[in-house]
Amino acid sequence: MKRMIMMLTNEQLLDKWNGIVQYTKSYVRIDGTHPLDWHIGYEDISQKSLLIVCSYEPKILPSSKSILSSVGRRGDGKWTITFCLVRQENEQVFIRLCCDLIESSRSQCDSVLGIEFVEKRYMQWSKLMEQQNSGLLGDSERKGLLGELIHLHNCILNGIPMHEAVESWMGPEGADQDFVFSTTWHEVKATGIGSKTITISSLEQLKAPIPGELVIYFIDKIAPNSSSSFTLLSKADDIREVLKSNPPTFDLFNDKLLRNGFIDSLEYKEYWYRIGGNQSYRVDDSFPKLINTNVPPQVVSASYNISISAIEDWRIQ
């Protein structure tokens, strides 16, 4: 049977956890309909833990300062992987990690492949949390991701099918352009409302075999809860609300957010933004750009600025 929506939110998972009597090694299965055997509970009193049961001995996964990973064998011969929260101050990120592991693995019907999927997913989270303090993006990274999320939302609102729009979002994949469609591409830039220039970070960023668009969003920080203001978290949730009726697309979007370094965190609610408009420009052979075919062969990489007012002739009305 096709599942209707992602069945568990962070808040629902926390409520389920808080409803368990806090005894050492007390666990309950989280969802009888899930193809994998997930349990939540307490490895020690007040120590939230997520556990998955498997039929073979899994590999030992690395622990971190916040999460202790361990492998054990049950009395019935089955094996378990347990993820325990070590630092209470990181509970919010831990809840998000657990919810993601549970929900992203709902399509994993085979037990061996399912456990391998969970292991890879956890390693992805572990690497992300190791690279970033508190798992938070920096200021320029937040603004860059905001620009891409706003553009993705606009693509869907303008009639591009949801799954096609999310699949075309290639920024998290490290592609040269942020959005790659079958007949065009879009490179998205987020800059301050008063900016006079935008930065092109490589010789490949505006290079493609077909014409595309340079899309600039003018975004600035603003006081919390101001008129027409938003946060990175609220913008991601706006898109989730649109996608929730399509589980595969919803899952793909969350996966790309994670690849982009975004973890749902209430700390993102501290950073508020407003958008001052956007402009799009046609990027064809005549557009002023540096690519590896029009620079000396000795130049193997370059970053350069383009004057926004100077490319008015290429502006798409």
PEKAUR-V56399 format. One record per residue. PSI is psi in whole degrees, 0 to 359 (999 if undefined). NEAR is the number of other C-alpha atoms within 10 Angstrom. Layout:
# PEKAUR-V56399
psi & near
PSI & NEAR
PSI & NEAR
This chain:
# PEKAUR-V56399
psi & near
136 & 3
128 & 6
146 & 12
312 & 10
170 & 15
128 & 17
347 & 14
132 & 14
168 & 14
317 & 17
320 & 13
321 & 12
318 & 17
320 & 16
319 & 11
318 & 13
314 & 21
344 & 13
357 & 10
136 & 14
130 & 13
85 & 18
156 & 14
130 & 13
42 & 14
122 & 17
151 & 21
148 & 15
134 & 14
328 & 19
112 & 15
344 & 10
351 & 9
136 & 17
340 & 15
155 & 22
80 & 17
140 & 23
148 & 20
155 & 25
214 & 28
120 & 24
327 & 21
165 & 14
126 & 13
7 & 15
98 & 17
138 & 25
146 & 26
135 & 28
139 & 25
137 & 19
137 & 21
163 & 20
356 & 14
167 & 14
115 & 14
166 & 17
156 & 12
126 & 12
150 & 18
145 & 12
171 & 15
184 & 14
336 & 11
333 & 20
128 & 19
121 & 16
135 & 19
159 & 16
138 & 17
167 & 14
134 & 15
171 & 9
334 & 6
5 & 7
348 & 12
165 & 13
159 & 18
149 & 21
127 & 24
135 & 22
115 & 24
137 & 23
123 & 25
319 & 18
116 & 13
329 & 12
345 & 11
21 & 16
320 & 16
317 & 17
322 & 20
317 & 23
316 & 22
318 & 19
312 & 19
317 & 20
320 & 20
316 & 23
318 & 19
309 & 23
325 & 16
344 & 20
10 & 18
334 & 17
2 & 14
90 & 17
327 & 13
131 & 11
318 & 16
309 & 13
328 & 11
316 & 18
321 & 23
322 & 15
314 & 16
318 & 20
315 & 17
321 & 13
317 & 18
319 & 20
325 & 15
314 & 14
315 & 19
317 & 19
318 & 13
314 & 20
332 & 19
326 & 12
336 & 12
134 & 12
123 & 10
12 & 16
19 & 20
143 & 19
152 & 17
174 & 11
309 & 9
326 & 11
321 & 15
314 & 18
320 & 23
316 & 18
323 & 23
315 & 24
317 & 24
321 & 24
318 & 20
318 & 19
319 & 24
315 & 21
316 & 21
321 & 14
316 & 16
316 & 18
333 & 12
9 & 9
357 & 9
129 & 14
142 & 11
309 & 20
322 & 16
319 & 14
314 & 22
319 & 21
325 & 15
345 & 17
101 & 23
359 & 21
313 & 21
343 & 17
354 & 12
19 & 10
163 & 13
323 & 18
150 & 22
324 & 22
127 & 24
113 & 20
178 & 14
330 & 8
359 & 8
183 & 13
158 & 22
128 & 25
121 & 24
133 & 23
135 & 24
124 & 26
170 & 22
155 & 17
327 & 16
9 & 10
142 & 12
343 & 13
162 & 15
152 & 16
130 & 13
122 & 18
355 & 14
169 & 17
347 & 21
344 & 17
326 & 18
19 & 24
127 & 20
155 & 17
346 & 8
157 & 12
152 & 16
200 & 22
142 & 22
118 & 21
122 & 21
126 & 21
131 & 24
109 & 19
135 & 23
157 & 17
155 & 16
165 & 17
146 & 12
141 & 14
24 & 12
166 & 11
132 & 9
23 & 9
163 & 17
166 & 20
168 & 21
320 & 24
316 & 20
326 & 14
319 & 15
320 & 20
327 & 13
317 & 14
320 & 19
322 & 18
322 & 11
324 & 14
352 & 21
339 & 15
353 & 13
87 & 16
315 & 16
321 & 16
321 & 19
314 & 22
318 & 21
319 & 16
313 & 21
324 & 18
319 & 16
326 & 18
316 & 18
317 & 18
331 & 17
354 & 17
13 & 21
123 & 22
132 & 24
119 & 21
134 & 16
341 & 10
336 & 11
343 & 17
351 & 14
348 & 11
112 & 17
147 & 19
162 & 20
153 & 18
132 & 21
20 & 12
178 & 10
157 & 16
144 & 16
145 & 18
139 & 21
125 & 18
104 & 23
195 & 17
334 & 12
348 & 8
137 & 14
110 & 13
157 & 18
123 & 19
167 & 19
349 & 16
352 & 9
17 & 10
158 & 13
144 & 9
340 & 8
341 & 7
110 & 11
347 & 11
154 & 13
149 & 14
136 & 11
161 & 13
143 & 12
133 & 14
124 & 12
318 & 15
335 & 10
351 & 11
24 & 13
326 & 12
338 & 10
3 & 17
137 & 16
119 & 12
999 & 6
